[in-house]
Amino acid sequence: MRLAAIALLLGTALPTTALAQDGPTRLFTGSDLFALEQASDPQISPDGTKVAYVRQSADIMTDRGRASIWLVDVKTGQQTPLVAGTGSHSQPRWSPDGTRLAYVSSGEGGAPQLFVRWMATGATARITGLPDSPQGIAWSPDGTQIAYTMTVPGEGMKLGSQPPKPEGAKWAEPLEVIDRVTYRADGGGYLKPGSDHIFVVSADGGAPRQVTFGKFDDAGPLAWSNDGRTLFFGSNRRQDWEREPNDSEIYAVDVASGTLTQITRRYGPDAAPVLSPDGTRIAYLGFDDTHRSFQNTQLYVMNRDGSGSRALTTALDKSIDSAVWAKDGRSLFVSYDDHGRKQVARIGLDGKVSTVATGLTGGGLDRPYTGGDFSVSASGTIAYTGGDALHPADIYVNGKRLTHLNDTVLAAKTLAPVTPLAVTAPDGRKIDAWLVTPPGVKPGTRVPTILEIHGGPHTAYGPGFSTDYQLYAAHGYAVLYANPRGSTSYGEEFADLIDKKYPGDDYGDLMAAVDAAIASGVADPDNLFVTGGSGGGVLTAWIVGKNDRFKAAATQKPVINWISEALTMDNTGFTSRYWFAKQPWEDPMSYWNRSPLSLVGNVKTPTLVVVGSEDYRTPVSESEQYYAALQIRGVPTALVKVPGASHGGIAARPSQSAAKAAAILAWFDRYRTGAKPAGQ
């Protein structure tokens, strides 16, 4: 009875192999989420012969992800585990001469600490004993010091006090007084008083020394001057920084004295400084903030003192993710998304662009968002994470695949193929879209189809691996996904077509994609379903308020009421400043007219509502408002809460990721009818 009850609750998430009498299934199942691995953060050695990378996997006993550090030989592809076992291990960084590797590990219990491994001998030393995790670690040019950032606890506002407590008495917890503008963070919960600051520590160990101070957050990545006397970093040190969070500048700090020098001065985010090989110029990322919902992040180069700043990527019309100087100092390697695919390019100081690596992937496994990391050796050899719709991220070097992390697991699976779908929007614009079809489906057979919508909305999907899509397809559904207007990687103008009017015309793009999927002969027009998370959850709720063409819907972690979201999200100054022209109390109807809740009176589609119980980005109250409204109206609905899950971490634990997909499939199955041949 217990097994049957679990099977009814989880549906397809129950391990197929547990019940199979004739051997394991070749279809992708929820249990397979525990078997998948992917590569991230590839760090190529200075001489280009080895790559240290983070190998991410899942622990089936704890239902959590785990990270270990591995070394792969560029010439032979031979792999060696460097740091594995208990705990989580990350941020591998080579010393300038390539003889040592710094990394962060929680293997000894407690807070993660900074370690250094001597590569020739395998000897390892713990360098720090810190109360919190070090981030953004960076070696000094001579290899004698390591810089990092860490949160320094502070004191919040105090109001009054409790009366004296008798010895041994058990009283309630003291009052919590909150006085910060941004007082909680998705994935981090309610913020404790404190600020992020820069520290340096000897690479041989010893007491670390704090370098920056004040009630400001100093952010990595950090860059050393060639003489090791100065560190460059990004920070917002305005007095009103909490209300102007997007106005960081590049600063220089003298490591010995702590003297600060502001390098950039303009309204907008300036961050991620990197020094040229000769130390005379600084490249950095940023843009002039005009309060649009999306703006391309540009690559700039300036003299070390801040003079002569100029953008190198204005003509590229893409948003730059990261930058690394080439050894000759006459160009930089950068990564950016282009039409749903991440790539690495070399950009000269004259702005000339040449692509050097394509097919980068990486990030979450549940949906096919663009992503990926890269690094460059002294000679220009490029290591990166790459993959495709049938392979999660592996390590590549100059186009050669070095790792095959999932080949054994996936060789036993028949995965759903992914093919591009041509879509023309109502205004004639071309929209990128893809169709995932169930394994073994016969050509000419129409199948139930799920429109799955990405979040953001300023993000992009691509032809990458997705566990959600494989689970949906294994259950007999085709999956349609697209990059409607507002998506990134198609230029600033395309992304800003929804500026101050989202949701809006992106709805038409998605409906055009559905029409194209029907015209292709794959999608059954009488068996259409829709789901999406975050921005995709917004559009899901918007769609069912606009039409009745979908048999059922599942809106995941949506915004339902823009006024309540703007005042309860974790970054309360963002929505009202970048997505609307005025504050909620100044123009409430603008917020209401773009809120899916305003359309709930039209909804007839059975709609499931899904949210993480610790979501602070689109708070649980948003989902509960919609669930309550649907219940009041008598629309078939249910509320699924993922215990302990944040907005960004709703699929972080494999069992919950599988169960969430199973719940959505079970909801759709309630309203799904039989398949039929194309043309009927």
Summary of the structure (lengths in Angstrom):
residues: 680
radius of gyration: 25.8
end to end distance: 42.2
largest distance: 81.3
contacts: 2321
relative contact order: 0.09
helix: 18%
strand: 34%
